[in-house]
Amino acid sequence: MARVNEHYLKLKAGYLFPEIGRRVTAFCKANPDAKVIRLGIGDVTEPLPPAIIEAMHKATDEMADRSSFRGYGPEQGYDFLRNAIADNDYKARGCDVSADEIFVSDGSKCDSGNILDIFGIDNVIAVTDPVYPVYVDTNVMSGRTGAGDNAGRYGGIVYMPATAENNFTPELPTQHVDLIYLCYPNNPTGTVATKETLKKWVDFAKANDAIILYDAAYEAFITDPSIPHSIYEIEGGRDVAIEFRSFSKTAGFTGTRCAFTVIPKTLTGTTPTGERIDFHRLWNRRHCTKFNGVSYPIQRAAEAVYSEAGKPQVAAIIKFYLENARLLREGLAKVGITTYGGVNAPYVWLKTPNNATSWDFFDLLLSKANLVGTPGSGFGAAGERYFRLSAFNSRANIEEAVNRIGKLLG
Ligand SMILES: *Cc1c(COP(=O)(O)O)cnc(C)c1O
C-alpha cells in the first residue's frame, strides 16, 4: 500500500493565483470585449537583450561540433560562471564570497524549497507576513508545521508582521527560532532593508545560533546606493546566512532558468550530540546527488549578464521596469492612494482605498477598470487591506492602467 505524504493535504490548495484566474476568466466570459490588463503575476515581459542571446547562440553552435561539444558539466556550475558571479556580485561589492561557495541552479524557487533537505525537521521557522508563499508551503510539505487556519497561517510557524505601522520592518522574534526567511527587496511589498536593519538580523541570528535564508532575487532593482544588495555586505553575514539569487528578474531569465545559491564555508549547524557540521558540505552532497547542472548554453547566457556588452543592456531593462513602477506610484498617489515600494523593486504595494478588503478591491479594479492585481491577503494575514501591482508590463499597458485608475478613483 503506497501511502501519500499527508503533509501535502494540509496545504491551502494553492489558493491565491488559481482564485485570481477563476475570477478573471469568469469576468472575461461575461465581458468578451473588455481589454483586461494583467498587473498581477510577477513575470518579466521584455525579451532577453542581444548580448545574452548572442552568447546563447554561440554556445548552442559549440554543442553542434564534436570538438567543442559538452556533456555533463560540474553539478555546481561551470567555473566561468561561478567566477563571474563571485567577481561581479560579491568581490566588486566588498563581499568575501569565493567561487566555490556558489552553487548554480535552475531557479531560486527550487533552491529556496530544496534547501530544507539539509536542515533538521524540528527547526523552528520564522517568516515575515506577508510572505513569498514558497517558503511557507515547502515547510508545510516537509512536515515542519501543524495544520493551517482560514487566514492561511500554519501551526508551528512564527509569523513576523510587516505593515505600514512598523514601516515594513518586522520586530525580532521574542521566542526561539532557528531558520529565518528574509526577502529584500521584498516580494510582495517592494520595500527594502537598510544596513542597520540587516545588521540587527545578523546579530540576532548569531546570538541565537539561527540561520538566515536571504532571498535577494530583486537586488538588481536597488537604486538607493545606501541599501545593501547582499547579506554578505553585513559584518558577520558569512557566519549566519545563505543567500539566494536568480537571473530571472535581474536579466529576464524566467523562461530561460538560471539562478544560484551561496553557502559560505563558515556556516555551521549542530547535530543532536552538539557536533558542528558545515552546511556547505551537506548542500554540495545534496546538489550532486539530486541535480545534474544547468545546461551549458544557459550558463554561457548567464555569464553574458556580466559582460561589457551585457551589463548596460540588462541595466536598461531594469530601468525600464522601474520607470513603469514610478508611473504606477505617481498615478496612484494622484488619486489619493498610499503606496509603498516601487522605488527599489518592481512591485508597488498599496493600501486599499476606503479600507476595502484586498479581494473587494480586486473585484472593483477588475469590474470597473478591467485591471488585474494581486490581493495582499493572499500573501498572508497581515497583507489584508493591501494590494500588489507589478511593474512588469509594456509601457503602453502601464500608461493605460494609470489612466483607468485615474478615471475610476479620481
Ligand atoms: C521570482 C522570485 C524568485 C525567482 O525564482 P526563480 O525560480 O529563480 O525564477 C525568487 N524569490 C522570489 C521572492 C521571487 O519573487
The ligand as an SDF file (V2000), in Angstrom:
LIG
                    3D

 15 15  0  0  0  0  0  0  0  0999 V2000
   10.6790   35.4850   -8.8270 C   0  0  0  0  0  0  0  0  0  0  0  0
   11.2220   35.1580   -7.4790 C   0  0  0  0  0  0  0  0  0  0  0  0
   12.3070   34.2960   -7.3450 C   0  0  0  0  0  0  0  0  0  0  0  0
   13.0000   33.7030   -8.5410 C   0  0  0  0  0  0  0  0  0  0  0  0
   12.5860   32.4270   -8.8020 O   0  0  0  0  0  0  0  0  0  0  0  0
   13.2300   31.5930   -9.9860 P   0  0  0  0  0  0  0  0  0  0  0  0
   12.8520   30.1960   -9.6700 O   0  0  0  0  0  0  0  0  0  0  0  0
   14.7220   31.8010   -9.9520 O   0  0  0  0  0  0  0  0  0  0  0  0
   12.6230   32.0880  -11.2730 O   0  0  0  0  0  0  0  0  0  0  0  0
   12.7940   34.0430   -6.0690 C   0  0  0  0  0  0  0  0  0  0  0  0
   12.2500   34.6230   -4.9870 N   0  0  0  0  0  0  0  0  0  0  0  0
   11.2190   35.4780   -5.0860 C   0  0  0  0  0  0  0  0  0  0  0  0
   10.6980   36.1190   -3.8670 C   0  0  0  0  0  0  0  0  0  0  0  0
   10.6710   35.7500   -6.3340 C   0  0  0  0  0  0  0  0  0  0  0  0
    9.6280   36.6000   -6.4200 O   0  0  0  0  0  0  0  0  0  0  0  0
  1  2  1  0
  2  3  1  0
  2 14  2  0
  3  4  1  0
  3 10  2  0
  4  5  1  0
  5  6  1  0
  6  7  2  0
  6  8  1  0
  6  9  1  0
 10 11  1  0
 11 12  2  0
 12 13  1  0
 12 14  1  0
 14 15  1  0
M  END
$$$$
